[in-house]
Amino acid sequence: MQAAFDKVGEAVIGMYKTMKVPGVWKPSLYMYLSLALSISTSEGQFYWYTNPTAGPAFSQEFVGIIYAIGALASIAGVLIYHKVLKDIPFRNLLFFAQILYALSGMLDLLFVLRWNLKIGVPDYFFVIMEECISRIVSRIRWMPMIVLSTKLCPLGIEGTFFALLMCIDSLGSLSSKWGGGMILHVLHVTRTDFTRLWLVILIRNMLRILTLSLIFLIPKGEQSDVLLPPDLLAKASTINMEEGLQLVSVNKEILRTDDL
């Protein structure tokens, strides 16, 4: 039991020391803020989708189909990243992906203002196109952040530290939902009143553009580069070597006992 507590203590100390490194906490902060600042408007948009007066009066079944098609589009986004974008430096890729993310959000604004009808594009076609584009761009933006997270994990506590980074990711998503709900409430967007829904979406898109000012937190290196400082890697390698030597010693003792 004491050995288990010692291992937990070592892992906590290792995570603390790693998180103090600027090359680690800066991209971690960017990942959180990029998610948190992109406030979620999905709750307000769902009710607008199904509203027969202010919205396009989609059925709930059709809204489910929209989200299902969007999920398939997400797979396309992952494939595009893997085939075309995996060799682009982190900062360049995330910068242009964030621009595309802000621009794709403008499609929601066009739809809520019903400008698609003014140019002759039917609601059903426009919403599916918008959902596919948004999901593809979202995945292209999300994949390099996941790869970057794996690059920030020190040897010896990779799983534990990656779990910590995923907790930061989840906290960013929760902050996005909380922030979106707060702005919807402040602007009095309800299940029946969508007068200012366009303004909420515009604020969301402006916040996505604002995220570009934080791109300096992302390292300039290639996606194949080692981002952790050498001292962290050396410490982790030493720990792994010591654990290996201890394991060899235990195995030798077991073999001697068996021979006796």
Secondary structure as UniProt FT lines:
FT   HELIX           2..19
FT   HELIX           22..36
FT   HELIX           42..50
FT   TURN            52..54
FT   HELIX           60..80
FT   HELIX           81..85
FT   TURN            86..87
FT   HELIX           90..112
FT   TURN            113..114
FT   HELIX           115..118
FT   TURN            119..120
FT   HELIX           123..151
FT   TURN            155..156
FT   HELIX           158..186
FT   TURN            187..188
FT   TURN            195..196
FT   HELIX           197..210
FT   HELIX           211..217
FT   TURN            223..224
FT   HELIX           230..259
//
